[in-house]
Amino acid sequence: MNTEEYIASGILELYVYGALTDAENREITRNLKQYPEIRTEVEEIEKVLIDLSGTMAPEDLEHLLQAIKTKLARRSATIPVHAKRSPWLAYTGWAASVVLLIGLFLLFNQNSDLKNTLNDTRNKNIQLEIEIADTRNEVERTKTLLDVMRDPHMLKIPLEGQQAAPEAYAAIYWDKENHVAYVDAKGLPEPPEGMVYQIWSLKMDPLTPTSIGLLDKFASDDNKMFELRNANASEGFGITLEPEGGSKTPTMERLYTLGVVSS
């Protein structure tokens, strides 16, 4: 076999690009084993293809076409004159390159689009699951609060607005048996930044306040219902506005609401 003419024929490019029949592919596979120069040529064609596909943008096909023609022209210049391939075969080589690379780029873009679509769908599903879980939790919490307010054994203590906030109001639902107090703070204004509502259990004579907790998640709680522990023998409840973190004793100038437990 004249390997130079065989290489110059353009058939090896078509082999690399997958454009041959099964019979032609088997013939070239036999030649690759028998002729090292043919195997070297195929490796060079594969390297050219890899280099081009890694450096050209999918939208720059005209530049890509010119680059393939230039590379093949350089390789063709190294082949002896008597083994030069025909213009048609040379055209077949770089045209097949273009067709193959366009296909590769289209496949790459389709895979990228599919991956992005799957990621978007997965993110939307995760967000939807979070929203469903939040809604379910909110429904359960609302049901619990309704059960609390409807419980005939629950003590309700209305808290009226004081001089610091005459329009304010609140209510305490106190479960004395289980030592739990539910604070309905819907009638309280939004606390200023750096301030927090503090709930006080009161002994009336002498007046002895004991803090039972802070409403430190006031802004984020839509229902404005808060569950606090209260094991005190409370005779009344008050709500003051305190610096963030709370105070050891209530600031009476910022007493917002006050109520007494009915005897």
C-alpha positions in Angstrom: 0.0 0.0 0.0 1.1 3.5 -0.8 0.5 5.0 2.7 1.1 8.6 1.5 -1.6 8.4 -1.1 -3.9 6.6 1.4 -3.4 9.4 3.9 -3.8 12.1 1.3 -7.1 10.6 0.1 -9.1 12.1 3.0 -10.6 8.8 4.1 -8.9 9.0 7.5 -10.7 12.3 8.3 -14.0 10.6 7.4 -13.0 7.7 9.6 -12.4 10.0 12.6 -15.6 11.9 12.0 -17.7 8.6 11.8 -18.8 9.2 8.2 -17.8 5.8 6.8 -19.6 2.5 6.4 -18.9 -0.5 8.7 -16.9 -2.2 6.0 -14.7 0.8 5.5 -14.2 1.2 9.2 -13.0 -2.4 9.5 -10.6 -1.9 6.7 -9.1 1.2 8.3 -8.9 -0.6 11.7 -6.8 -3.3 10.0 -4.5 -0.7 8.4 -4.0 1.1 11.7 -2.6 -2.1 13.2 -0.4 -2.8 10.2 0.9 0.7 9.3 2.3 2.9 12.1 2.2 6.0 9.9 -1.5 5.6 9.3 -2.1 5.3 13.1 0.0 8.4 13.7 -2.0 10.3 11.1 -5.3 9.3 12.7 -4.0 10.4 16.1 -3.0 13.8 14.6 -6.5 14.2 13.1 -8.1 13.4 16.5 -5.7 15.9 18.2 -6.7 18.7 15.7 -10.4 18.0 16.3 -9.9 18.1 20.1 -7.9 21.3 19.9 -10.5 23.0 17.7 -13.5 21.9 19.7 -11.8 23.2 22.9 -10.9 26.6 21.6 -13.8 27.7 19.4 -17.1 29.2 20.7 -20.3 27.6 19.4 -21.5 30.8 17.8 -18.2 31.5 16.0 -18.7 28.9 13.2 -17.2 31.1 10.5 -14.0 31.4 12.4 -14.1 27.7 13.2 -14.4 26.9 9.5 -11.4 29.0 8.6 -9.4 27.5 11.4 -10.1 23.9 10.2 -9.1 24.8 6.6 -5.9 26.4 7.8 -4.9 23.5 10.0 -5.6 21.0 7.2 -3.7 23.2 4.7 -0.7 23.2 6.9 -0.8 19.4 7.2 -1.4 19.1 3.5 1.8 21.1 2.8 3.9 18.4 4.5 2.7 15.7 2.1 4.8 15.0 -1.0 3.5 16.6 -4.2 2.7 13.2 -5.8 0.5 12.3 -2.8 -1.5 15.6 -2.6 -5.2 14.9 -2.1 -7.6 16.2 -4.6 -9.5 19.5 -3.8 -12.7 17.6 -3.5 -11.2 15.2 -0.9 -9.7 18.1 1.0 -13.0 19.8 1.0 -14.6 16.6 2.2 -12.2 16.5 5.1 -12.8 20.0 6.5 -16.5 20.0 5.6 -16.9 16.8 7.6 -15.0 18.6 10.5 -17.4 21.4 10.4 -20.5 19.1 10.4 -19.1 17.1 13.2 -18.2 20.1 15.4 -21.5 21.8 14.8 -23.2 18.6 15.9 -20.9 18.4 19.0 -21.7 22.0 19.9 -25.4 21.6 19.4 -25.3 18.5 21.6 -23.3 20.4 24.2 -25.7 23.3 24.2 -28.7 20.9 24.4 -27.1 19.1 27.4 -26.3 22.4 29.1 -29.9 23.7 28.5 -31.2 20.4 29.9 -29.0 20.6 32.9 -30.0 24.2 33.6 -33.6 23.3 33.2 -33.3 20.4 35.6 -31.4 22.6 38.1 -34.2 25.2 37.9 -36.9 22.6 38.3 -35.1 21.1 41.3 -34.7 24.5 42.9 -38.3 25.3 42.3 -39.4 22.0 43.8 -37.2 22.5 46.8 -38.7 26.0 47.3 -42.2 24.6 46.9 -41.5 21.9 49.4 -40.3 24.5 51.9 -43.4 26.6 51.3 -45.6 23.6 51.7 -43.9 22.6 54.9 -44.1 26.2 56.2 -47.8 26.3 55.3 -48.4 22.9 57.0 -46.6 24.1 60.2 -48.6 27.3 60.2 -51.9 25.4 59.8 -50.9 23.1 62.7 -49.9 26.1 64.8 -53.1 28.0 64.1 -55.1 24.9 65.1 -53.2 24.7 68.3 -53.8 28.3 69.1 -57.6 27.9 68.4 -57.7 25.0 70.7 -55.9 27.1 73.4 -58.4 29.9 73.1 -61.4 27.6 73.1 -60.3 25.6 76.1 -62.7 26.3 78.9 -60.1 25.7 81.5 -57.8 28.4 80.1 -57.7 31.7 81.9 -57.9 34.7 79.7 -56.4 37.9 81.1 -57.0 41.0 78.9 -54.2 43.6 79.0 -55.2 47.2 78.5 -53.1 50.0 77.0 -51.3 52.3 79.5 -49.9 55.8 79.4 -47.0 54.9 77.2 -49.3 53.4 74.5 -53.0 54.1 75.2 -54.1 52.4 72.0 -52.2 49.2 72.7 -53.9 46.0 73.9 -53.0 42.4 74.4 -54.2 39.2 76.1 -52.7 36.4 78.1 -54.1 32.8 77.9 -52.8 31.1 81.0 -52.8 27.3 81.5 -52.1 27.2 85.2 -52.0 23.4 85.4 -49.3 23.1 82.7 -47.5 26.4 83.6 -47.9 27.8 80.1 -48.8 31.3 79.1 -49.8 32.2 75.5 -49.4 35.9 74.7 -51.7 37.4 72.1 -49.7 40.5 71.1 -51.6 41.5 67.9 -52.6 44.8 69.5 -49.0 45.9 70.1 -47.2 48.2 67.7 -44.0 47.1 66.0 -41.1 47.7 68.5 -38.4 50.2 67.4 -35.1 48.7 66.2 -33.0 47.6 69.2 -36.0 47.3 71.5 -38.1 44.2 72.5 -41.3 43.5 74.4 -40.8 41.8 77.8 -43.6 40.0 79.6 -43.9 40.2 83.4 -45.7 38.1 85.8 -46.9 40.3 88.7 -47.6 39.8 92.4 -49.7 42.7 93.4 -49.1 43.3 97.1 -46.4 44.2 97.3 -45.9 44.7 93.6 -43.3 42.1 92.5 -42.5 41.7 88.8 -40.9 38.5 87.4 -39.9 38.2 83.8 -41.3 35.3 82.0 -39.8 36.0 78.6 -39.2 38.2 75.6 -41.1 38.6 72.3 -37.9 38.7 70.4 -39.4 37.3 67.2 -42.2 39.8 67.1 -41.5 41.0 63.5 -41.4 37.6 62.0 -44.4 36.1 63.7 -47.5 36.8 61.6 -50.0 35.6 64.2 -48.3 37.6 67.0 -49.0 34.6 69.3 -46.2 33.6 71.6 -45.8 30.6 74.0 -44.0 31.3 77.3 -43.3 29.3 80.4 -45.0 30.6 83.6 -44.8 28.6 86.8 -45.5 31.7 88.9 -48.5 32.3 91.1 -49.4 35.3 88.9 -51.9 37.9 90.0 -51.4 40.0 87.0 -49.4 40.5 83.8 -47.7 43.5 82.2 -45.8 44.1 79.0 -43.0 46.7 78.8 -40.7 47.8 76.0 -37.1 47.2 76.9 -33.7 47.3 75.3 -32.8 44.3 73.2 -31.9 41.4 75.5 -34.4 42.5 78.2 -34.1 44.1 81.6 -33.9 42.8 85.2 -36.7 45.1 86.2 -39.5 46.6 84.2 -39.1 50.1 82.8 -42.4 51.6 84.1 -42.1 54.6 81.7 -42.5 52.1 78.9 -45.3 50.0 80.3 -47.5 49.3 77.3 -50.2 47.0 78.7 -51.4 45.8 82.0 -54.0 43.3 83.3 -55.1 41.6 86.5 -56.1 37.9 86.9 -59.7 37.7 88.0 -60.2 36.1 91.4 
